[in-house]
Amino acid sequence: MSSNASRIVLTLDVGTSSVRAMLWDERGDTCAGWEAELPHQMTLTPDGGVETDPRRLLKRTTRCIDLVLERAGRRAGSIAAVGISTFWHSLMGISAAGKPLTPLYTWADTRSQAAAEQLKGRLDERAVHARTGCMLHSSYLPAKLLWLSESQSETFGQVQNWMSFGEYLSLQLLDKPVASVSMASGTGLFNQDTCEWDEEVLSVLPISVPQLSEIAADGESAGSLAGKFTKRWPALKQTPWFPAWGDGACSNVGSNCTTRQRMALMIGTSGALRVMLKEKNIPTPDGLWRYRLDRERVIVGGALSNGGNLVRWLEGTFNTGKRSELLAAIAAIPADGHGLTVLPFLDGERSPNYRADARGAIVGLSLNTAPEQIVRACLEAVSYRFAILHDLLSPVVPDAGEIVVNGGAILNRPVWMQITADVLGRRLVASSVREATSRGAALTALQSLRVLDSIDTAPDRFGRILEPNESDHRTYVAAAARQAQLYDRLVERPLPRKSGPAQEASSESERTQ
């Protein structure tokens, strides 16, 4: 690491519920007081839409930068780079004049579910999964692009370029849309092994490579400020801005989970269990996905659509009052001590079965059921889904010794951390970094600047350790099996994936017997 301790990094973390801007020093520690956060809300539609106005989100982002620079004062002149994290799998259409023609669609938008099913008839889903690391599912761009081409054909035809919010931010601030390998890797349009746009997937979609963003080289700056923003932020006029990285990849980096020895378990708005690897030719396990931080590092894991969003819904629906009182009441309930079985799919299912049409269920309610019992049952239910991901991911990294926990939804609820440790039967280590995604963007930027030798050498930042209770673990194994039985009754499991675009006649015969 360089001995020059004066340089700092500005990070932007654009999430689905807020935008954060923060300043970090060369060791990956926050510069106290130099941060800003502004909340925002997605627009929900009755037919499964989850979207927002990209112009409004841009204003939130630029306002956060204003606030941080004001608070930094003269030290703003020491900012050596800007690192950005944005949520994976977003999509928006831009006109030839650079204006948004569509809302910004998020991974949670399920309106393209039928289009995903159409694609399964045109493509070999197993081969697509192996190459792109992504299923043919409403979360990803192929299904969204096909859906938009059919449902909004006139607007679709006017779109010059398709991009994520990170690329739109680059277009507005730097005058050119640039994608990182990280953001491209989460689209479902990207070949994970060649690190180029996937020609076979694009061949069945009504778009072409020139409509997608240029992919930057690892460590390459996307440029510096252009136009009116050079006057708005003179301290950043010559500062290099790096293309946005995927939030999940940054979260692993910020949690010090950059090697195969550590898994990262995150619960924010959604949930994920991930491991970062440097090996080449890594297969994509069934039920999981494979993305990238850069051309060297691969991320393998699974994602849950329901995490903190489920908890917010519960607390609002049942008017549970003070969180401290609710958590105390939940902690007093024994493991699986409520008689309930829950499917926590308020926003569909991603890993492992990718059923966008899956919906939530609570079975076992009685007149004696209390709100805190329902909340506890839902927390346990999400943890059972993590156990499935853990079982799928463990063969990929059998030597993983630690599971590091991050994300505000779980870190702010210690009882949920203990439930998860007991469900998995594994020791959990809490990250002491409250904003792991922002820290990951800072560390990746510092590595790109060659200020930090490697993200692997960043100082560990860990907090409390939670050991599993073996008796509770045995109880939860039986409860998870009960959840699996309910799943089989209420959610049709996906058929075996096709060996090619045309389903074998014998398979059809088997289904009708």
VEXZAFI-837867 format. One record per residue (C-alpha): residue number from 0; residue in one letter; x, y, z. Coordinates in nm, 4 decimals. Layout:
BEGIN
  drenvex  zanu        xx        yy        zz
      NUM     a         X         Y         Z
...
! end
This chain:
BEGIN
  drenvex  zanu        xx        yy        zz
        0     m    0.0000    0.0000    0.0000
        1     s    0.1182    0.3482   -0.0774
        2     s    0.2483    0.5610    0.2069
        3     n    0.0532    0.8624    0.0797
        4     a   -0.2255    0.8757    0.3383
        5     s   -0.3910    1.1905    0.2080
        6     r   -0.5897    1.0359   -0.0754
        7     i   -0.9523    0.9479   -0.0220
        8     v   -1.2179    0.7788   -0.2336
        9     l   -1.5750    0.8915   -0.2899
       10     t   -1.8238    0.6064   -0.3252
       11     l   -2.1792    0.6014   -0.4499
       12     d   -2.4033    0.3114   -0.3517
       13     v   -2.7270    0.3215   -0.5488
       14     g   -2.9614    0.0662   -0.3947
       15     t   -3.3257   -0.0171   -0.4408
       16     s   -3.4322    0.1757   -0.1289
       17     s   -3.1704    0.4506   -0.0870
       18     v   -2.8674    0.6233   -0.2345
       19     r   -2.5535    0.6681   -0.0242
       20     a   -2.2435    0.8767   -0.0860
       21     m   -1.9452    0.8256    0.1438
       22     l   -1.5753    0.9073    0.1714
       23     w   -1.3164    0.6407    0.2572
       24     d   -0.9476    0.6482    0.3407
       25     e   -0.6709    0.4295    0.1978
       26     r   -0.7284    0.1510    0.4504
       27     g   -1.0938    0.1174    0.3599
       28     d   -1.2196    0.3003    0.6691
       29     t   -1.4937    0.5625    0.6586
       30     c   -1.4130    0.9292    0.6967
       31     a   -1.6464    1.0021    0.9866
       32     g   -1.9188    1.2569    0.9165
       33     w   -1.8512    1.2730    0.5443
       34     e   -2.1481    1.0809    0.4187
       35     a   -2.5025    1.1320    0.2983
       36     e   -2.8024    0.9083    0.2404
       37     l   -3.1315    0.9817    0.0681
       38     p   -3.4180    0.7298    0.0591
       39     h   -3.6209    0.6554   -0.2489
       40     q   -3.9044    0.4194   -0.3282
       41     m   -3.9754    0.1957   -0.6205
       42     t   -4.3136    0.2163   -0.7891
       43     l   -4.5129   -0.1052   -0.7522
       44     t   -4.7866   -0.1998   -0.9978
       45     p   -5.0649   -0.4579   -0.9477
       46     d   -4.9355   -0.6735   -1.2345
       47     g   -4.5915   -0.7276   -1.0749
       48     g   -4.4071   -0.4154   -1.1856
       49     v   -4.1200   -0.2791   -0.9758
       50     e   -3.9750    0.0296   -1.1435
       51     t   -3.8647    0.3879   -1.0904
       52     d   -3.8014    0.7063   -1.2853
       53     p   -3.4271    0.7082   -1.3667
       54     r   -3.4239    1.0887   -1.3771
       55     r   -3.5538    1.1058   -1.0227
       56     l   -3.2949    0.8503   -0.9093
       57     l   -3.0242    1.0540   -1.0840
       58     k   -3.1320    1.3634   -0.8884
       59     r   -3.1092    1.1678   -0.5619
       60     t   -2.7605    1.0539   -0.6557
       61     t   -2.6284    1.3958   -0.7542
       62     r   -2.7801    1.5526   -0.4433
       63     c   -2.5951    1.2986   -0.2277
       64     i   -2.2717    1.4038   -0.3957
       65     d   -2.3546    1.7693   -0.3248
       66     l   -2.4029    1.6932    0.0444
       67     v   -2.0816    1.4943    0.0845
       68     l   -1.8686    1.7542   -0.0907
       69     e   -2.0195    2.0262    0.1279
       70     r   -1.9363    1.8291    0.4410
       71     a   -1.5824    1.7466    0.3250
       72     g   -1.4969    2.1095    0.2561
       73     r   -1.1343    2.1531    0.1501
       74     r   -1.0661    1.7816    0.1856
       75     a   -1.2788    1.7268   -0.1243
       76     g   -0.9668    1.8235   -0.3179
       77     s   -0.8026    1.5017   -0.1922
       78     i   -1.0559    1.2734   -0.3602
       79     a   -0.8483    1.0467   -0.5837
       80     a   -1.1300    0.8536   -0.7497
       81     v   -1.5006    0.7796   -0.7500
       82     g   -1.6145    0.4182   -0.7073
       83     i   -1.9747    0.3221   -0.7745
       84     s   -2.1959    0.0284   -0.6816
       85     t   -2.5439   -0.0176   -0.8259
       86     f   -2.7992   -0.2974   -0.8070
       87     w   -2.7540   -0.5745   -1.0595
       88     h   -3.0061   -0.6621   -1.3365
       89     s   -3.1588   -0.3177   -1.3969
       90     l   -3.2703   -0.2099   -1.7440
       91     m   -3.3769    0.1112   -1.9169
       92     g   -3.4046    0.2343   -2.2744
       93     i   -3.2365    0.5545   -2.4023
       94     s   -3.3161    0.7615   -2.7105
       95     a   -3.0605    0.8724   -2.9680
       96     a   -3.0544    1.2074   -2.7829
       97     g   -2.9628    1.0338   -2.4572
       98     k   -3.3056    1.0741   -2.2943
       99     p   -3.4831    0.7963   -2.1011
      100     l   -3.7688    0.6427   -2.2980
      101     t   -3.8647    0.3843   -2.0359
      102     p   -3.8708    0.3574   -1.6591
      103     l   -3.5813    0.1844   -1.4866
      104     y   -3.6918   -0.1764   -1.4401
      105     t   -3.5450   -0.3737   -1.1490
      106     w   -3.4739   -0.7423   -1.0903
      107     a   -3.7919   -0.7628   -0.8789
      108     d   -4.0189   -0.6779   -1.1744
      109     t   -4.1937   -1.0037   -1.2691
      110     r   -4.4015   -0.8843   -1.5669
      111     s   -4.1680   -1.0589   -1.8099
      112     q   -4.2415   -1.4028   -1.6641
      113     a   -4.4310   -1.5182   -1.9754
      114     a   -4.1484   -1.3930   -2.1976
      115     a   -3.9023   -1.6016   -1.9961
      116     e   -4.1136   -1.9076   -2.0705
      117     q   -4.1100   -1.8191   -2.4419
      118     l   -3.7310   -1.8041   -2.4368
      119     k   -3.7147   -2.1531   -2.2898
      120     g   -3.8709   -2.2729   -2.6143
      121     r   -3.6123   -2.0912   -2.8265
      122     l   -3.2942   -2.1589   -2.6334
      123     d   -3.1276   -2.4477   -2.4536
      124     e   -3.1678   -2.3208   -2.0981
      125     r   -2.8995   -2.5482   -1.9545
      126     a   -2.6471   -2.4217   -2.2097
      127     v   -2.7519   -2.0595   -2.1491
      128     h   -2.7097   -2.1086   -1.7741
      129     a   -2.3656   -2.2617   -1.8269
      130     r   -2.2442   -1.9757   -2.0505
      131     t   -2.4115   -1.6711   -1.8976
      132     g   -2.4442   -1.7836   -1.5354
      133     c   -2.8116   -1.6788   -1.5483
      134     m   -3.1394   -1.8640   -1.5844
      135     l   -3.4083   -1.7652   -1.8310
      136     h   -3.6038   -1.5770   -1.5669
      137     s   -3.7851   -1.2469   -1.5239
      138     s   -3.4962   -1.1111   -1.3135
      139     y   -3.2676   -1.0923   -1.6143
      140     l   -3.2551   -0.8797   -1.9271
      141     p   -3.3389   -1.1338   -2.2030
      142     a   -3.6917   -1.1841   -2.0685
      143     k   -3.7424   -0.8125   -2.0036
      144     l   -3.6266   -0.7166   -2.3527
      145     l   -3.8558   -0.9701   -2.5185
      146     w   -4.1495   -0.8593   -2.3010
      147     l   -4.0925   -0.4910   -2.3817
      148     s   -4.0602   -0.5626   -2.7550
      149     e   -4.4059   -0.7214   -2.7480
      150     s   -4.5885   -0.5076   -2.4915
      151     q   -4.4438   -0.1668   -2.5873
      152     s   -4.3387   -0.2182   -2.9471
      153     e   -4.3591    0.1483   -3.0510
      154     t   -4.1395    0.2699   -2.7634
      155     f   -3.9094   -0.0294   -2.8073
      156     g   -3.8447    0.0681   -3.1670
      157     q   -3.7385    0.4180   -3.0625
      158     v   -3.4732    0.2988   -2.8168
      159     q   -3.1183    0.3569   -2.9331
      160     n   -2.9403    0.1978   -2.6366
      161     w   -3.0293   -0.0365   -2.3524
      162     m   -2.8400   -0.0003   -2.0253
      163     s   -2.8348   -0.0282   -1.6473
      164     f   -2.8626    0.2672   -1.4126
      165     g   -2.4846    0.2631   -1.3665
      166     e   -2.4344    0.3220   -1.7376
      167     y   -2.7019    0.5915   -1.7399
      168     l   -2.5156    0.7637   -1.4565
      169     s   -2.1961    0.7442   -1.6624
      170     l   -2.3780    0.8850   -1.9669
      171     q   -2.5177    1.1804   -1.7731
      172     l   -2.2057    1.2705   -1.5740
      173     l   -1.9237    1.1654   -1.8080
      174     d   -2.0979    1.1922   -2.1461
      175     k   -2.0561    0.8238   -2.2360
      176     p   -2.2160    0.4997   -2.1123
      177     v   -1.9514    0.2520   -1.9983
      178     a   -2.0247   -0.0885   -1.8426
      179     s   -1.7951   -0.2823   -1.6138
      180     v   -1.7524   -0.6567   -1.6584
      181     s   -1.9242   -0.6809   -1.3214
      182     m   -2.2472   -0.5113   -1.4328
      183     a   -2.2499   -0.6889   -1.7689
      184     s   -2.2075   -1.0250   -1.5964
      185     g   -2.5454   -0.9935   -1.4232
      186     t   -2.7511   -0.9252   -1.7350
      187     g   -2.8023   -1.2748   -1.8777
      188     l   -2.6656   -1.1362   -2.2075
      189     f   -2.2978   -1.1902   -2.1207
      190     n   -2.0700   -1.4903   -2.1748
      191     q   -1.8916   -1.5470   -1.8432
      192     d   -1.5982   -1.7299   -2.0008
      193     t   -1.5207   -1.5005   -2.2964
      194     c   -1.6271   -1.1816   -2.1111
      195     e   -1.8131   -1.0620   -2.4190
      196     w   -2.1806   -1.0198   -2.5064
      197     d   -2.3332   -1.3613   -2.5794
      198     e   -2.4165   -1.3947   -2.9477
      199     e   -2.6548   -1.6896   -2.9160
      200     v   -2.8816   -1.5208   -2.6622
      201     l   -2.8792   -1.1975   -2.8626
      202     s   -2.9702   -1.3888   -3.1789
      203     v   -3.3211   -1.4596   -3.0463
      204     l   -3.3804   -1.1043   -2.9212
      205     p   -3.4745   -0.7944   -3.1234
      206     i   -3.1569   -0.6061   -3.0269
      207     s   -2.7923   -0.6055   -3.1378
      208     v   -2.4535   -0.5537   -2.9748
      209     p   -2.4253   -0.1849   -3.0820
      210     q   -2.7317   -0.1145   -2.8655
      211     l   -2.5432   -0.2314   -2.5562
      212     s   -2.2717   -0.0420   -2.3716
      213     e   -1.8999   -0.0657   -2.4252
      214     i   -1.7375   -0.2945   -2.1680
      215     a   -1.4388   -0.1383   -1.9937
      216     a   -1.1087   -0.3097   -1.9243
      217     d   -1.0394   -0.4062   -1.5628
      218     g   -0.9154   -0.1090   -1.3640
      219     e   -0.9959    0.1292   -1.6502
      220     s   -1.1562    0.4608   -1.5677
      221     a   -1.4833    0.5459   -1.7395
      222     g   -1.3573    0.9038   -1.7693
      223     s   -1.3958    1.2299   -1.5817
      224     l   -1.6766    1.4793   -1.5400
      225     a   -1.8192    1.6518   -1.8452
      226     g   -2.0531    1.9404   -1.9167
      227     k   -2.2367    2.1241   -1.6404
      228     f   -2.1107    1.8889   -1.3688
      229     t   -1.7552    2.0226   -1.3995
      230     k   -1.8893    2.3553   -1.2680
      231     r   -2.1167    2.1952   -1.0117
      232     w   -1.8322    1.9906   -0.8578
      233     p   -1.5007    2.1641   -0.9405
      234     a   -1.3178    1.9491   -0.6848
      235     l   -1.3983    1.6428   -0.8994
      236     k   -1.3220    1.7988   -1.2378
      237     q   -1.0135    1.5843   -1.3053
      238     t   -1.1041    1.2916   -1.0809
      239     p   -1.1324    0.9499   -1.2509
      240     w   -1.4709    0.7759   -1.2218
      241     f   -1.4776    0.3988   -1.2427
      242     p   -1.7661    0.2148   -1.4127
      243     a   -2.0272    0.0917   -1.1665
      244     w   -1.9711   -0.2514   -1.0160
      245     g   -2.2475   -0.4912   -0.9125
      246     d   -2.3680   -0.4442   -0.5574
      247     g   -2.3315   -0.8116   -0.4673
      248     a   -1.9701   -0.8222   -0.5792
      249     c   -1.8927   -0.5055   -0.3839
      250     s   -2.0661   -0.6473   -0.0785
      251     n   -1.8344   -0.9496   -0.0821
      252     v   -1.5292   -0.7249   -0.1139
      253     g   -1.6447   -0.4931    0.1636
      254     s   -1.7108   -0.7911    0.3918
      255     n   -1.3581   -0.9282    0.3338
      256     c   -1.5012   -1.2301    0.1507
      257     t   -1.2717   -1.2301   -0.1527
      258     t   -1.1341   -1.5865   -0.1325
      259     r   -1.2831   -1.9337   -0.1323
      260     q   -1.2287   -1.9595    0.2445
      261     r   -1.5245   -1.7311    0.3244
      262     m   -1.8884   -1.7216    0.2191
      263     a   -2.0832   -1.3958    0.2479
      264     l   -2.4432   -1.4127    0.3681
      265     m   -2.6307   -1.0879    0.3096
      266     i   -2.9816   -0.9799    0.3964
      267     g   -3.0767   -0.6307    0.2879
      268     t   -3.3871   -0.5691    0.0806
      269     s   -3.3308   -0.9145   -0.0695
      270     g   -3.0894   -1.1881    0.0365
      271     a   -2.7882   -1.3690   -0.1049
      272     l   -2.5227   -1.6282   -0.0218
      273     r   -2.2068   -1.5819   -0.2295
      274     v   -1.8448   -1.6844   -0.2636
      275     m   -1.5727   -1.5113   -0.4680
      276     l   -1.3224   -1.7253   -0.6599
      277     k   -1.0213   -1.6721   -0.8848
      278     e   -1.0247   -2.0130   -1.0528
      279     k   -1.0875   -2.0413   -1.4259
      280     n   -1.3502   -2.2625   -1.5929
      281     i   -1.5797   -2.2636   -1.2928
      282     p   -1.9107   -2.4355   -1.3719
      283     t   -2.2436   -2.2793   -1.2796
      284     p   -2.4074   -2.5157   -1.0279
      285     d   -2.7750   -2.6017   -1.0766
      286     g   -2.9963   -2.3661   -0.8791
      287     l   -2.7245   -2.1008   -0.8432
      288     w   -2.5859   -1.8194   -1.0568
      289     r   -2.2394   -1.7054   -1.1659
      290     y   -2.1408   -1.3395   -1.2104
      291     r   -1.8139   -1.1448   -1.1889
      292     l   -1.6324   -0.8652   -1.0113
      293     d   -1.3843   -0.8405   -1.3005
      294     r   -1.2128   -1.0644   -1.5545
      295     e   -1.0126   -1.2332   -1.2780
      296     r   -1.2721   -1.2890   -1.0065
      297     v   -1.5955   -1.4866   -1.0311
      298     i   -1.8912   -1.4713   -0.7896
      299     v   -2.0960   -1.7898   -0.7435
      300     g   -2.4057   -1.7964   -0.5285
      301     g   -2.7795   -1.7786   -0.4956
      302     a   -3.0249   -1.4963   -0.4335
      303     l   -3.3530   -1.4712   -0.2456
      304     s   -3.6110   -1.2172   -0.3550
      305     n   -3.7442   -1.1860   -0.0015
      306     g   -3.5370   -1.0482    0.2858
      307     g   -3.5689   -0.7084    0.4452
      308     n   -3.8642   -0.6327    0.2165
      309     l   -4.0534   -0.9189    0.3802
      310     v   -3.9692   -0.7887    0.7292
      311     r   -4.0843   -0.4371    0.6404
      312     w   -4.4111   -0.5775    0.5113
      313     l   -4.4615   -0.7790    0.8309
      314     e   -4.3856   -0.4872    1.0620
      315     g   -4.6139   -0.2558    0.8675
      316     t   -4.8981   -0.5030    0.8215
      317     f   -4.9106   -0.6146    1.1839
      318     n   -4.8257   -0.2741    1.3322
      319     t   -4.5704   -0.4418    1.5585
      320     g   -4.4621   -0.1236    1.7393
      321     k   -4.1115   -0.0663    1.8709
      322     r   -3.8524   -0.2897    1.7074
      323     s   -3.6713   -0.3530    2.0370
      324     e   -3.9897   -0.4867    2.1969
      325     l   -4.0714   -0.6991    1.8929
      326     l   -3.7218   -0.8510    1.8837
      327     a   -3.7400   -0.9335    2.2538
      328     a   -4.0738   -1.1067    2.2008
      329     i   -3.9373   -1.3012    1.9040
      330     a   -3.6292   -1.4093    2.1001
      331     a   -3.8504   -1.5496    2.3763
      332     i   -4.0194   -1.7926    2.1328
      333     p   -3.8497   -2.1346    2.1117
      334     a   -3.7174   -2.2619    1.7808
      335     d   -4.0167   -2.3542    1.5619
      336     g   -4.2314   -2.2888    1.8663
      337     h   -4.5300   -2.1370    1.6891
      338     g   -4.6934   -2.4193    1.4930
      339     l   -4.6586   -2.2339    1.1613
      340     t   -4.5147   -2.3285    0.8241
      341     v   -4.4305   -2.0403    0.5920
      342     l   -4.3410   -1.9945    0.2266
      343     p   -4.1835   -1.6443    0.2268
      344     f   -4.2379   -1.5652   -0.1423
      345     l   -4.4057   -1.2245   -0.1360
      346     d   -4.1933   -1.1250   -0.4359
      347     g   -4.1615   -1.4584   -0.6119
      348     e   -3.8721   -1.7010   -0.5952
      349     r   -3.5271   -1.6765   -0.7446
      350     s   -3.2728   -1.9368   -0.6345
      351     p   -3.2930   -2.2273   -0.6484
      352     n   -3.6088   -2.2934   -0.8541
      353     y   -3.6614   -1.9515   -1.0161
      354     r   -4.0379   -1.9473   -0.9872
      355     a   -4.1397   -1.5859   -1.0426
      356     d   -4.5019   -1.6923   -0.9915
      357     a   -4.4417   -1.8412   -0.6441
      358     r   -4.6385   -1.6655   -0.3719
      359     g   -4.6315   -1.6527    0.0056
      360     a   -4.8276   -1.8793    0.2368
      361     i   -4.8714   -1.9148    0.6131
      362     v   -5.0170   -2.2460    0.7273
      363     g   -5.1172   -2.3336    1.0832
      364     l   -5.2807   -2.0092    1.1955
      365     s   -5.5197   -2.0215    1.4888
      366     l   -5.7010   -1.7759    1.7146
      367     n   -5.4051   -1.8029    1.9523
      368     t   -5.1444   -1.6996    1.6930
      369     a   -4.9714   -1.3738    1.7897
      370     p   -4.8027   -1.1284    1.5494
      371     e   -4.4582   -1.1974    1.6959
      372     q   -4.5056   -1.5677    1.6228
      373     i   -4.5825   -1.4919    1.2595
      374     v   -4.2772   -1.2674    1.2337
      375     r   -4.0524   -1.5315    1.3916
      376     a   -4.1914   -1.8001    1.1604
      377     c   -4.1157   -1.5799    0.8594
      378     l   -3.7582   -1.5142    0.9751
      379     e   -3.7059   -1.8871    1.0169
      380     a   -3.8633   -1.9518    0.6762
      381     v   -3.6136   -1.7220    0.5018
      382     s   -3.3290   -1.8952    0.6860
      383     y   -3.4521   -2.2333    0.5569
      384     r   -3.4146   -2.0976    0.2033
      385     f   -3.0574   -2.0000    0.2892
      386     a   -2.9970   -2.3571    0.4050
      387     i   -3.0896   -2.4779    0.0558
      388     l   -2.8428   -2.2328   -0.1011
      389     h   -2.5772   -2.3376    0.1494
      390     d   -2.6188   -2.7044    0.0545
      391     l   -2.5859   -2.6175   -0.3157
      392     l   -2.2855   -2.3887   -0.2693
      393     s   -2.0888   -2.6010   -0.0211
      394     p   -1.9577   -2.8499   -0.2834
      395     v   -1.8107   -2.5564   -0.4779
      396     v   -1.6096   -2.4434   -0.1743
      397     p   -1.5851   -2.7388    0.0670
      398     d   -1.2932   -2.5631    0.2371
      399     a   -1.4928   -2.2495    0.3265
      400     g   -1.4292   -2.2028    0.6964
      401     e   -1.6396   -1.8984    0.7763
      402     i   -1.9716   -1.7439    0.6844
      403     v   -1.9608   -1.3658    0.7193
      404     v   -2.2935   -1.1883    0.7705
      405     n   -2.3713   -0.8406    0.6396
      406     g   -2.6717   -0.6309    0.5469
      407     g   -2.8775   -0.4021    0.7646
      408     a   -3.1878   -0.6230    0.7756
      409     i   -3.0039   -0.9014    0.9590
      410     l   -2.7316   -0.7051    1.1408
      411     n   -3.0011   -0.4907    1.3027
      412     r   -3.1840   -0.8037    1.4204
      413     p   -2.9420   -1.0211    1.6228
      414     v   -3.2154   -1.2783    1.6834
      415     w   -3.2296   -1.3395    1.3065
      416     m   -2.8542   -1.3960    1.2992
      417     q   -2.8848   -1.6568    1.5734
      418     i   -3.1783   -1.8242    1.3975
      419     t   -2.9708   -1.8445    1.0788
      420     a   -2.6691   -1.9898    1.2619
      421     d   -2.8951   -2.2523    1.4194
      422     v   -3.0689   -2.3359    1.0892
      423     l   -2.7374   -2.3761    0.9031
      424     g   -2.5618   -2.5450    1.1919
      425     r   -2.2657   -2.3209    1.1166
      426     r   -2.0737   -2.0511    1.3004
      427     l   -2.1536   -1.7033    1.1716
      428     v   -1.9221   -1.4028    1.1916
      429     a   -2.0894   -1.0622    1.1804
      430     s   -1.9221   -0.8001    0.9646
      431     s   -1.8501   -0.4845    1.1621
      432     v   -1.8881   -0.2816    0.8413
      433     r   -2.2357   -0.1364    0.8267
      434     e   -2.2010   -0.0295    0.4637
      435     a   -2.0171   -0.3250    0.3132
      436     t   -2.1257   -0.2459   -0.0416
      437     s   -1.9861    0.1080   -0.0246
      438     r   -1.6654   -0.0192    0.1344
      439     g   -1.6324   -0.2777   -0.1427
      440     a   -1.6589   -0.0057   -0.4062
      441     a   -1.3931    0.1949   -0.2197
      442     l   -1.1530   -0.1016   -0.1920
      443     t   -1.2006   -0.1955   -0.5576
      444     a   -1.1306    0.1647   -0.6587
      445     l   -0.8197    0.1722   -0.4383
      446     q   -0.6972   -0.1474   -0.6048
      447     s   -0.7611    0.0048   -0.9482
      448     l   -0.5555    0.3099   -0.8429
      449     r   -0.2794    0.0746   -0.7224
      450     v   -0.3007    0.2370   -0.3817
      451     l   -0.4095   -0.0984   -0.2421
      452     d   -0.2021   -0.3933   -0.3584
      453     s   -0.5038   -0.6249   -0.3633
      454     i   -0.8540   -0.6363   -0.2214
      455     d   -0.7388   -0.9624   -0.0569
      456     t   -0.5054   -0.7652    0.1695
      457     a   -0.7660   -0.5193    0.2986
      458     p   -0.7873   -0.5234    0.6807
      459     d   -1.0539   -0.7553    0.8203
      460     r   -1.3460   -0.5839    0.9876
      461     f   -1.5379   -0.8404    1.1930
      462     g   -1.7639   -0.8214    1.4962
      463     r   -1.9500   -1.0732    1.7079
      464     i   -1.9378   -1.4496    1.6532
      465     l   -2.2514   -1.6636    1.6820
      466     e   -2.2228   -2.0367    1.7473
      467     p   -2.5084   -2.2693    1.6489
      468     n   -2.7254   -2.4419    1.9066
      469     e   -2.7196   -2.8109    1.8127
      470     s   -3.0564   -2.8887    1.9687
      471     d   -3.2226   -2.6005    1.7815
      472     h   -3.0454   -2.7106    1.4634
      473     r   -3.2104   -3.0534    1.4844
      474     t   -3.5471   -2.8867    1.5398
      475     y   -3.4953   -2.6655    1.2361
      476     v   -3.3928   -2.9543    1.0119
      477     a   -3.7352   -3.1091    1.0728
      478     a   -3.9110   -2.7721    1.0267
      479     a   -3.7279   -2.7100    0.6977
      480     a   -3.8466   -3.0502    0.5742
      481     r   -4.2007   -2.9434    0.6610
      482     q   -4.1520   -2.6265    0.4543
      483     a   -4.0259   -2.8376    0.1632
      484     q   -4.3416   -3.0503    0.1778
      485     l   -4.5593   -2.7386    0.1701
      486     y   -4.3578   -2.6053   -0.1236
      487     d   -4.4202   -2.9269   -0.3164
      488     r   -4.7929   -2.8981   -0.2532
      489     l   -4.8336   -2.5299   -0.3429
      490     v   -4.5542   -2.4507   -0.5900
      491     e   -4.5110   -2.6771   -0.8868
      492     r   -4.1471   -2.7688   -0.9163
      493     p   -3.9910   -2.6780   -1.2528
      494     l   -3.9689   -2.9515   -1.5104
      495     p   -3.6218   -3.0864   -1.5876
      496     r   -3.4458   -2.8362   -1.8075
      497     k   -3.4501   -2.9112   -2.1747
      498     s   -3.1541   -3.0588   -2.3561
      499     g   -3.2395   -2.8360   -2.6513
      500     p   -3.5008   -2.5907   -2.7778
      501     a   -3.7395   -2.8710   -2.8727
      502     q   -3.8667   -3.0829   -2.5829
      503     e   -3.8292   -3.4540   -2.6425
      504     a   -4.1589   -3.6295   -2.7141
      505     s   -4.0803   -3.8841   -2.4465
      506     s   -4.0642   -3.6086   -2.1853
      507     e   -4.4089   -3.4876   -2.2872
      508     s   -4.5386   -3.8416   -2.2612
      509     e   -4.3948   -3.8790   -1.9110
      510     r   -4.5672   -3.5587   -1.7945
      511     t   -4.9098   -3.6767   -1.9139
      512     q   -4.8924   -4.0198   -1.7524
! end
